[in-house]
Amino acid sequence: MSKTGAWIMELQEEFEYKVADIIKESENVADAYATAVKLNDENHYVNWDNSEIECLVDDMWSEVWSEYQ
């Protein structure tokens, strides 16, 4: 993989770790959506539109909170 490709994957992984933390700190999924979108808008981790970020949050929300059910 090229250096650029590796760098992009690192950014995506870092974003996903930060989203997991956001989910753990959020009262509800809507708060997590808003915070994750804002984080990406401010830091440009991934080149995704808001609906793609919301899909990630949905998937991760279910994964994180399933451990507590």
N, CA, C and O atoms as a GROMACS GRO file, in nm:
protein
  276
    1MET      N    1   0.085  -0.118   0.000
    1MET     CA    2   0.000   0.000   0.000
    1MET      C    3   0.089   0.123   0.000
    1MET      O    4   0.194   0.126   0.063
    2SER      N    5   0.044   0.223  -0.071
    2SER     CA    6   0.121   0.347  -0.077
    2SER      C    7   0.118   0.419   0.058
    2SER      O    8   0.035   0.390   0.143
    3LYS      N    9   0.210   0.512   0.074
    3LYS     CA   10   0.213   0.589   0.198
    3LYS      C   11   0.086   0.670   0.215
    3LYS      O   12   0.035   0.684   0.327
    4THR      N   13   0.034   0.722   0.104
    4THR     CA   14  -0.090   0.800   0.112
    4THR      C   15  -0.206   0.712   0.155
    4THR      O   16  -0.287   0.752   0.240
    5GLY      N   17  -0.215   0.593   0.098
    5GLY     CA   18  -0.322   0.500   0.134
    5GLY      C   19  -0.314   0.461   0.281
    5GLY      O   20  -0.416   0.455   0.350
    6ALA      N   21  -0.194   0.435   0.328
    6ALA     CA   22  -0.174   0.400   0.469
    6ALA      C   23  -0.213   0.517   0.560
    6ALA      O   24  -0.275   0.496   0.665
    7TRP      N   25  -0.178   0.637   0.520
    7TRP     CA   26  -0.212   0.757   0.598
    7TRP      C   27  -0.363   0.775   0.606
    7TRP      O   28  -0.417   0.806   0.712
    8ILE      N   29  -0.432   0.754   0.494
    8ILE     CA   30  -0.578   0.767   0.492
    8ILE      C   31  -0.642   0.663   0.583
    8ILE      O   32  -0.737   0.693   0.656
    9MET      N   33  -0.591   0.542   0.580
    9MET     CA   34  -0.645   0.436   0.667
    9MET      C   35  -0.620   0.468   0.814
    9MET      O   36  -0.704   0.440   0.898
   10GLU      N   37  -0.504   0.525   0.844
   10GLU     CA   38  -0.476   0.566   0.982
   10GLU      C   39  -0.574   0.672   1.030
   10GLU      O   40  -0.621   0.668   1.143
   11LEU      N   41  -0.604   0.768   0.942
   11LEU     CA   42  -0.700   0.873   0.979
   11LEU      C   43  -0.838   0.814   1.004
   11LEU      O   44  -0.905   0.853   1.099
   12GLN      N   45  -0.879   0.721   0.920
   12GLN     CA   46  -1.009   0.659   0.937
   12GLN      C   47  -1.014   0.581   1.069
   12GLN      O   48  -1.113   0.587   1.141
   13GLU      N   49  -0.908   0.508   1.098
   13GLU     CA   50  -0.902   0.432   1.223
   13GLU      C   51  -0.907   0.526   1.344
   13GLU      O   52  -0.977   0.498   1.441
   14GLU      N   53  -0.833   0.634   1.338
   14GLU     CA   54  -0.834   0.732   1.447
   14GLU      C   55  -0.973   0.791   1.465
   14GLU      O   56  -1.020   0.808   1.578
   15PHE      N   57  -1.041   0.821   1.353
   15PHE     CA   58  -1.178   0.874   1.360
   15PHE      C   59  -1.270   0.772   1.426
   15PHE      O   60  -1.352   0.809   1.510
   16GLU      N   61  -1.258   0.646   1.389
   16GLU     CA   62  -1.344   0.542   1.447
   16GLU      C   63  -1.320   0.528   1.597
   16GLU      O   64  -1.416   0.509   1.672
   17TYR      N   65  -1.195   0.537   1.643
   17TYR     CA   66  -1.167   0.534   1.787
   17TYR      C   67  -1.232   0.653   1.857
   17TYR      O   68  -1.290   0.638   1.965
   18LYS      N   69  -1.223   0.769   1.796
   18LYS     CA   70  -1.283   0.888   1.856
   18LYS      C   71  -1.435   0.878   1.858
   18LYS      O   72  -1.499   0.921   1.955
   19VAL      N   73  -1.494   0.821   1.753
   19VAL     CA   74  -1.640   0.802   1.750
   19VAL      C   75  -1.683   0.704   1.860
   19VAL      O   76  -1.787   0.724   1.923
   20ALA      N   77  -1.605   0.600   1.883
   20ALA     CA   78  -1.638   0.507   1.991
   20ALA      C   79  -1.640   0.580   2.126
   20ALA      O   80  -1.728   0.555   2.209
   21ASP      N   81  -1.545   0.669   2.148
   21ASP     CA   82  -1.544   0.748   2.271
   21ASP      C   83  -1.664   0.842   2.278
   21ASP      O   84  -1.724   0.859   2.383
   22ILE      N   85  -1.698   0.902   2.164
   22ILE     CA   86  -1.814   0.991   2.158
   22ILE      C   87  -1.941   0.914   2.196
   22ILE      O   88  -2.024   0.964   2.272
   23ILE      N   89  -1.954   0.794   2.144
   23ILE     CA   90  -2.073   0.713   2.171
   23ILE      C   91  -2.084   0.684   2.320
   23ILE      O   92  -2.193   0.693   2.377
   24LYS      N   93  -1.974   0.649   2.383
   24LYS     CA   94  -1.975   0.618   2.525
   24LYS      C   95  -2.013   0.738   2.611
   24LYS      O   96  -2.064   0.722   2.721
   25GLU      N   97  -1.986   0.858   2.560
   25GLU     CA   98  -2.014   0.980   2.636
   25GLU      C   99  -2.148   1.044   2.602
   25GLU      O  100  -2.189   1.139   2.668
   26SER      N  101  -2.216   0.993   2.499
   26SER     CA  102  -2.340   1.057   2.451
   26SER      C  103  -2.462   1.003   2.524
   26SER      O  104  -2.469   0.886   2.561
   27GLU      N  105  -2.558   1.092   2.544
   27GLU     CA  106  -2.685   1.055   2.608
   27GLU      C  107  -2.772   0.972   2.514
   27GLU      O  108  -2.845   0.882   2.558
   28ASN      N  109  -2.763   1.002   2.384
   28ASN     CA  110  -2.844   0.929   2.285
   28ASN      C  111  -2.773   0.933   2.150
   28ASN      O  112  -2.673   1.001   2.132
   29VAL      N  113  -2.828   0.858   2.056
   29VAL     CA  114  -2.762   0.844   1.927
   29VAL      C  115  -2.760   0.976   1.849
   29VAL      O  116  -2.667   1.001   1.773
   30ALA      N  117  -2.862   1.059   1.868
   30ALA     CA  118  -2.866   1.188   1.798
   30ALA      C  119  -2.750   1.278   1.842
   30ALA      O  120  -2.690   1.346   1.760
   31ASP      N  121  -2.719   1.276   1.970
   31ASP     CA  122  -2.603   1.352   2.020
   31ASP      C  123  -2.474   1.298   1.960
   31ASP      O  124  -2.384   1.374   1.924
   32ALA      N  125  -2.465   1.166   1.950
   32ALA     CA  126  -2.345   1.104   1.892
   32ALA      C  127  -2.330   1.143   1.746
   32ALA      O  128  -2.219   1.172   1.701
   33TYR      N  129  -2.443   1.144   1.670
   33TYR     CA  130  -2.437   1.186   1.529
   33TYR      C  131  -2.378   1.326   1.519
   33TYR      O  132  -2.282   1.351   1.446
   34ALA      N  133  -2.440   1.417   1.594
   34ALA     CA  134  -2.401   1.558   1.586
   34ALA      C  135  -2.254   1.578   1.623
   34ALA      O  136  -2.184   1.654   1.556
   35THR      N  137  -2.209   1.513   1.727
   35THR     CA  138  -2.072   1.529   1.773
   35THR      C  139  -1.973   1.469   1.674
   35THR      O  140  -1.868   1.528   1.648
   36ALA      N  141  -2.006   1.353   1.618
   36ALA     CA  142  -1.917   1.289   1.520
   36ALA      C  143  -1.907   1.372   1.393
   36ALA      O  144  -1.798   1.388   1.338
   37VAL      N  145  -2.019   1.425   1.346
   37VAL     CA  146  -2.017   1.510   1.225
   37VAL      C  147  -1.935   1.636   1.252
   37VAL      O  148  -1.856   1.678   1.167
   38LYS      N  149  -1.955   1.695   1.368
   38LYS     CA  150  -1.880   1.816   1.402
   38LYS      C  151  -1.729   1.786   1.410
   38LYS      O  152  -1.648   1.865   1.361
   39LEU      N  153  -1.693   1.675   1.472
   39LEU     CA  154  -1.553   1.635   1.482
   39LEU      C  155  -1.491   1.623   1.344
   39LEU      O  156  -1.381   1.672   1.321
   40ASN      N  157  -1.561   1.559   1.252
   40ASN     CA  158  -1.506   1.543   1.117
   40ASN      C  159  -1.502   1.676   1.042
   40ASN      O  160  -1.407   1.703   0.969
   41ASP      N  161  -1.603   1.759   1.060
   41ASP     CA  162  -1.603   1.891   0.995
   41ASP      C  163  -1.483   1.975   1.039
   41ASP      O  164  -1.424   2.047   0.959
   42GLU      N  165  -1.449   1.964   1.166
   42GLU     CA  166  -1.340   2.045   1.221
   42GLU      C  167  -1.202   1.987   1.189
   42GLU      O  168  -1.104   2.062   1.177
   43ASN      N  169  -1.193   1.854   1.176
   43ASN     CA  170  -1.061   1.791   1.164
   43ASN      C  171  -1.038   1.716   1.034
   43ASN      O  172  -0.926   1.673   1.007
   44HIS      N  173  -1.141   1.698   0.955
   44HIS     CA  174  -1.130   1.633   0.822
   44HIS      C  175  -1.062   1.497   0.828
   44HIS      O  176  -0.967   1.471   0.754
   45TYR      N  177  -1.112   1.411   0.916
   45TYR     CA  178  -1.056   1.276   0.926
   45TYR      C  179  -1.089   1.192   0.803
   45TYR      O  180  -1.002   1.124   0.748
   46VAL      N  181  -1.215   1.197   0.762
   46VAL     CA  182  -1.260   1.114   0.650
   46VAL      C  183  -1.334   1.200   0.548
   46VAL      O  184  -1.391   1.304   0.582
   47ASN      N  185  -1.331   1.157   0.425
   47ASN     CA  186  -1.400   1.228   0.318
   47ASN      C  187  -1.536   1.163   0.296
   47ASN      O  188  -1.566   1.112   0.188
   48TRP      N  189  -1.619   1.167   0.400
   48TRP     CA  190  -1.751   1.105   0.396
   48TRP      C  191  -1.855   1.215   0.411
   48TRP      O  192  -1.830   1.319   0.471
   49ASP      N  193  -1.974   1.190   0.355
   49ASP     CA  194  -2.082   1.284   0.381
   49ASP      C  195  -2.148   1.247   0.515
   49ASP      O  196  -2.117   1.143   0.574
   50ASN      N  197  -2.237   1.332   0.561
   50ASN     CA  198  -2.296   1.313   0.693
   50ASN      C  199  -2.372   1.181   0.706
   50ASN      O  200  -2.372   1.120   0.813
   51SER      N  201  -2.436   1.136   0.598
   51SER     CA  202  -2.511   1.010   0.606
   51SER      C  203  -2.417   0.892   0.627
   51SER      O  204  -2.454   0.796   0.695
   52GLU      N  205  -2.299   0.896   0.569
   52GLU     CA  206  -2.202   0.788   0.590
   52GLU      C  207  -2.151   0.787   0.735
   52GLU      O  208  -2.130   0.681   0.793
   53ILE      N  209  -2.132   0.906   0.790
   53ILE     CA  210  -2.090   0.916   0.930
   53ILE      C  211  -2.202   0.865   1.021
   53ILE      O  212  -2.175   0.796   1.119
   54GLU      N  213  -2.326   0.898   0.988
   54GLU     CA  214  -2.439   0.850   1.068
   54GLU      C  215  -2.450   0.698   1.062
   54GLU      O  216  -2.483   0.635   1.162
   55CYS      N  217  -2.423   0.637   0.947
   55CYS     CA  218  -2.423   0.491   0.936
   55CYS      C  219  -2.316   0.430   1.026
   55CYS      O  220  -2.340   0.329   1.093
   56LEU      N  221  -2.197   0.490   1.027
   56LEU     CA  222  -2.091   0.443   1.115
   56LEU      C  223  -2.135   0.453   1.260
   56LEU      O  224  -2.118   0.358   1.337
   57VAL      N  225  -2.193   0.566   1.297
   57VAL     CA  226  -2.238   0.585   1.436
   57VAL      C  227  -2.344   0.481   1.470
   57VAL      O  228  -2.340   0.423   1.579
   58ASP      N  229  -2.440   0.457   1.381
   58ASP     CA  230  -2.543   0.356   1.405
   58ASP      C  231  -2.481   0.220   1.433
   58ASP      O  232  -2.515   0.154   1.531
   59ASP      N  233  -2.390   0.179   1.345
   59ASP     CA  234  -2.326   0.048   1.361
   59ASP      C  235  -2.248   0.039   1.491
   59ASP      O  236  -2.256  -0.060   1.564
   60MET      N  237  -2.171   0.143   1.518
   60MET     CA  238  -2.089   0.142   1.638
   60MET      C  239  -2.174   0.156   1.765
   60MET      O  240  -2.141   0.097   1.868
   61TRP      N  241  -2.282   0.234   1.758
   61TRP     CA  242  -2.372   0.250   1.872
   61TRP      C  243  -2.425   0.113   1.914
   61TRP      O  244  -2.423   0.078   2.032
   62SER      N  245  -2.473   0.038   1.816
   62SER     CA  246  -2.527  -0.096   1.845
   62SER      C  247  -2.419  -0.186   1.903
   62SER      O  248  -2.445  -0.261   1.997
   63GLU      N  249  -2.301  -0.180   1.847
   63GLU     CA  250  -2.190  -0.264   1.893
   63GLU      C  251  -2.148  -0.229   2.035
   63GLU      O  252  -2.132  -0.318   2.119
   64VAL      N  253  -2.131  -0.101   2.062
   64VAL     CA  254  -2.085  -0.057   2.195
   64VAL      C  255  -2.189  -0.090   2.301
   64VAL      O  256  -2.154  -0.145   2.406
   65TRP      N  257  -2.315  -0.056   2.277
   65TRP     CA  258  -2.416  -0.073   2.381
   65TRP      C  259  -2.469  -0.215   2.391
   65TRP      O  260  -2.536  -0.247   2.489
   66SER      N  261  -2.442  -0.301   2.293
   66SER     CA  262  -2.485  -0.441   2.302
   66SER      C  263  -2.411  -0.511   2.415
   66SER      O  264  -2.461  -0.609   2.471
   67GLU      N  265  -2.293  -0.462   2.449
   67GLU     CA  266  -2.216  -0.520   2.559
   67GLU      C  267  -2.285  -0.500   2.694
   67GLU      O  268  -2.255  -0.570   2.790
   68TYR      N  269  -2.377  -0.404   2.701
   68TYR     CA  270  -2.441  -0.371   2.828
   68TYR      C  271  -2.585  -0.422   2.836
   68TYR      O  272  -2.655  -0.395   2.934
   69GLN      N  273  -2.630  -0.494   2.735
   69GLN     CA  274  -2.769  -0.544   2.735
   69GLN      C  275  -2.776  -0.684   2.790
   69GLN      O  276  -2.884  -0.742   2.797
   0.00000   0.00000   0.00000
